[in-house]
Amino acid sequence: MIVTQRQLQQLLREHGKVVIPYRARLSPMAQDWVRHNKISIGYDDANSNVNANVLVSQKPYLWWSDGPDGVSKAAIAMSARDVLLQPMAILADNSRAIAAIRAANCAVQDNTAAGAVLVVKNAGPALIIANKTKHLRATVAGSIASVEEVMRSLAANVLVIQREQFTLHQIKNLLLHFCRGERVLDAAMRSELESI
């Protein structure tokens, strides 16, 4: 379990103190924030004031890129300081997108991953293939607001990023919002999806 700076700030704001589970680790930015502000952190498994909505998922988001791209990979490396991002051990070329999507689908089905991030040259094929699988609901990265809306309405767990459309900081922000976001699939939408 990784606790970020933003989560520590939220705990301090809401409870006036910071108490996290014993096994929790602080992200590098959270460690810097604690040192700089001289915050005292309490540890307690039984009565921790950290709840599931505040903490980042313990399951990683798998990521895969279909080619060399320093900007996206740098954004992923920066984001991995605050959220769990794990690379897929699949070759980086266009022909392996199906293998990456299959691996993500199996990991979500086995409950070993929360979802996936696919960095591709062309989002269309990856989006179509991912949405044909049973356990994945994919969305294309547009704006943070559009990604959050799809997460709230359809509980999207795959983010497809067209790598040439975004700057490093835009990709990092998209990743952080996607990996931290709340996912909800209401009963009406679930029944509609099952009827298709």
C-alpha positions in Angstrom: 0.0 0.0 0.0 1.5 3.3 -1.1 0.3 6.6 0.5 0.9 9.8 -1.5 1.4 13.4 -0.4 -2.1 14.4 -1.5 -3.6 11.6 0.6 -1.5 12.7 3.7 -2.7 16.3 3.2 -6.3 15.1 3.0 -5.9 13.0 6.2 -4.4 15.9 8.0 -7.2 18.3 6.8 -10.0 15.9 7.6 -8.8 14.4 10.9 -6.2 16.8 12.2 -3.6 14.0 12.4 -2.2 11.4 10.1 -2.6 7.7 11.0 -1.8 5.1 8.4 -1.6 1.2 8.5 1.6 -0.3 9.7 2.5 -1.8 6.3 1.9 1.4 4.3 4.7 3.0 2.5 5.1 6.7 1.7 5.7 7.8 -1.9 9.0 9.8 -2.3 7.0 13.1 -2.6 5.1 12.2 0.6 8.3 11.5 2.4 9.7 14.9 1.4 6.4 16.6 2.4 6.5 14.9 5.9 10.2 16.0 6.4 9.6 19.5 5.2 6.5 20.1 7.3 7.7 18.1 10.3 4.5 16.0 10.3 4.2 13.3 12.9 2.8 10.1 11.4 1.0 7.5 13.5 0.7 3.8 12.6 -2.2 1.7 13.6 -3.9 -1.2 11.8 -6.9 -1.5 14.1 -8.1 2.1 14.3 -6.5 3.7 11.3 -8.3 6.7 10.0 -7.3 5.8 6.4 -10.1 4.4 4.4 -10.3 2.7 1.0 -11.5 5.9 -0.7 -8.3 7.7 0.4 -5.7 5.2 -0.4 -4.4 4.2 -3.8 -5.4 0.7 -4.9 -3.0 -2.0 -3.8 -3.3 -3.6 -7.2 -1.1 -2.2 -9.9 -2.1 -0.8 -13.2 -0.2 -2.6 -16.0 1.2 -0.5 -18.8 2.5 -1.2 -22.3 3.8 0.9 -25.1 3.8 -0.2 -28.8 7.1 1.6 -29.6 9.9 3.8 -28.3 8.6 7.0 -26.8 10.7 8.8 -24.2 8.0 11.3 -23.3 5.3 8.8 -22.3 7.8 6.5 -20.6 9.2 9.4 -18.6 5.6 10.4 -17.6 4.9 6.8 -16.5 8.1 6.8 -14.4 7.2 10.0 -12.8 3.6 8.8 -12.1 4.9 5.5 -10.7 6.2 7.5 -7.7 2.6 8.1 -6.6 0.6 5.2 -8.0 1.4 1.5 -8.7 2.3 1.2 -12.4 3.8 -2.1 -13.5 5.2 -2.7 -17.0 4.0 -5.7 -19.0 6.7 -8.0 -20.2 5.6 -8.0 -23.8 7.6 -6.9 -26.8 7.1 -3.3 -27.9 5.7 -3.4 -31.4 2.3 -2.8 -33.0 1.6 -6.6 -33.5 1.8 -7.2 -29.7 -1.2 -5.0 -28.8 -3.5 -8.0 -28.7 -1.1 -9.8 -26.4 -0.9 -6.8 -24.1 -4.7 -6.6 -24.0 -5.1 -10.3 -23.3 -2.5 -10.1 -20.5 -4.4 -7.1 -19.0 -7.8 -8.9 -19.3 -6.3 -12.0 -17.5 -4.7 -9.9 -14.8 -8.0 -8.1 -14.1 -9.9 -11.4 -14.1 -7.4 -13.0 -11.7 -7.7 -9.8 -9.5 -3.9 -9.2 -9.7 -4.3 -5.9 -11.5 -6.7 -3.0 -11.3 -6.5 -2.2 -15.0 -4.1 -1.1 -17.7 -2.6 1.8 -19.5 -1.8 1.4 -23.2 0.4 3.9 -25.0 0.0 3.6 -28.7 0.5 5.4 -32.0 -3.2 4.8 -33.0 -5.8 4.4 -30.3 -8.6 3.0 -32.5 -7.5 -0.7 -32.8 -6.4 -0.9 -29.1 -9.7 0.6 -27.9 -11.9 -1.7 -30.0 -9.9 -4.8 -29.0 -9.9 -3.9 -25.3 -13.6 -3.2 -25.3 -14.3 -6.7 -26.8 -12.9 -8.4 -23.8 -15.0 -9.5 -20.8 -13.2 -7.7 -18.0 -11.9 -4.5 -19.6 -13.7 -1.2 -20.3 -11.4 1.1 -22.2 -11.4 4.8 -22.9 -9.2 7.0 -25.0 -7.3 9.8 -23.2 -8.8 13.1 -24.1 -9.1 15.6 -21.2 -9.0 14.8 -17.5 -12.7 15.6 -17.3 -13.7 13.2 -20.1 -11.6 10.4 -18.6 -13.1 11.0 -15.1 -16.6 11.0 -16.6 -16.1 7.6 -18.3 -14.7 6.2 -15.0 -17.7 7.5 -13.1 -20.3 6.3 -15.6 -18.8 3.1 -17.0 -16.1 2.2 -14.5 -13.4 2.3 -17.2 -10.3 0.4 -16.2 -8.1 0.8 -19.3 -6.7 4.1 -20.5 -5.5 4.2 -24.1 -3.1 7.1 -24.8 -2.2 8.3 -28.3 1.4 9.2 -27.5 1.9 12.0 -29.9 -1.0 14.1 -28.7 0.2 15.0 -25.2 3.1 16.5 -23.4 4.9 14.8 -20.5 3.0 16.7 -17.8 -0.4 16.1 -19.5 0.3 12.4 -19.7 1.4 12.4 -16.0 -1.8 14.2 -14.9 -3.9 11.8 -17.0 -2.2 8.8 -15.4 -2.6 10.1 -11.9 -6.3 10.9 -12.3 -6.9 7.6 -14.0 -5.1 5.5 -11.4 -6.5 7.3 -8.4 -10.1 7.9 -9.7 -13.2 6.4 -8.3 -14.9 3.8 -10.6 -18.6 3.3 -10.4 -20.8 1.1 -12.6 -24.4 1.7 -11.5 -27.0 -1.0 -11.7 -28.9 0.5 -14.7 -25.7 0.7 -16.8 -24.6 -2.9 -15.7 -27.9 -4.3 -16.9 -27.7 -2.4 -20.2 -24.2 -3.7 -20.8 -25.2 -7.3 -19.9 -28.1 -7.1 -22.4 -25.8 -6.2 -25.3 
